[in-house]
Amino acid sequence: MVELKNVCVTYESTGVEALSDFSLKVEDGEFAFVIGRSGAGKSTLIKLLLKELDANRGEVYVNGYDLVKMKKHKVPEFRRTIGVVFQDYRLIDTMTVYENIAFVLRVIDAPMKQIKKRVPYVMSLVGLQDKADCYPSELSGGEQQRCALARALVNDPALLIADEPTGNVDPELAYELVELLKGINDCGTTVLMVTHAHEMVRHFGGRIINISEGEVVFDEVIGGAEIEAQ
C-alpha cells in the first residue's frame, strides 16, 4: 500500500514547494494513472516513493515501510519491493536482453536456480522470449521498453512505478504497453503509471489522479472508451 499524509516537499536550492499538504492513498492491487502538467509535482512524488528525497513534513508509507523514520541501511531492502520503468529505458548496452534482466537478481545475490527460472518467465510475460541473446541496439523502441518492464518485474515487486513508459514509442505500441501493465496488475501487482498521454488515459479509464501545483486536484474512477463500447 502507498499512503502519504499531509506531505510537504520544498527544494532548498530554489525554495520551490513541489508538494503542498499532499495526501494520497493507493491500496494493494490497484492500478492508477497519475497525470499533470510538467512541474506539477509528479517527478517529486516518484522520488519520494523511491526514498530518493525526504519530505519536509508529513507521513509517507510504501509497502509497509515508514519512509520518514527509515534508517539508511534499510533503503536497499525497501527498494527491492519496488519495480521502476523509466521513459529512457536505462538498459545496459553491453548486456543482452537476458543479462539486462538477470542483472537485477545478481545484484542482490539471488541463487542461480532462481535466476534461470525467473528471467525466462518475465521475458515470456512481455513477449521477448525470442530476443534473449539480442543487445539493446538490436531491439525496436517498443522491445527496449518491454525489456525495461521485464527488468522491473523480475524481482516480483509489490509496487510497479511506470514513469512516462509510453513517451518514446508510437501510439499503437503505447496502448499495447498499457494493456501489458493492466495484465500485470491483474496478477496482483500494484501499478502507478505517470503519464502525459491524457487521450490514452481517457481510453482506458480507471482511477485517475491529477496533480497540479503540488496538490491532488482530481482523484476519481472514470469509465474508459473500452467500457463504454461494451
MODA-V657224 format. One line per field, one symbol per residue. ss: DSSP state (a for helix, b for strand, c for the rest). phi: phi as a letter, one per 20 degrees, with the letter a starting at -180 (. if undefined). burial: # if it has 16 or more other C-alpha atoms within 10 Angstrom, else .. A space follows every 50 residues. Layout:
# MODA-V657224
ss->???
phi->???
burial->???
This chain:
# MODA-V657224
ss->cbbbbbbbbbccccccbbbbbbbbbbccccbbbbbccccccaaaaaaaac ccccccbbbbbbccbbcccccaaaaaaaaccbbbbbcccccccccbaaaa aaaaaaaccccaaaaaaaaaaaaaacccccccccbaaaccaaaaaaaaaa aaacccccbbbbbcccccccaaaaaaaaaaaaaaaacccbbbbbcccaaa aaaabbbbbbbbccbbbbbbbbbcaaaaac
phi->.dbccleccceffdmfefcclecaccfgneccedcqfgnfpfffgffffe mebdffbocccclndeffefegfeggffffecdcddfemmeegedfggff ffggfffelffgffffeffgfffffdmdfedgeeegfedfgfffffffff ffefelffcdddelfdfdcfgfffffffgfffffffeoffcddebeffff fffemoeddddblmcedbbbedeeffffff
burial->####..####.......###.##..#..########...###.###.### #..##.#######...##.........############.#...###### #####.........#..######.##.##.##..##....########## #################.#...###.##.###.##...#########..# #..#############..............
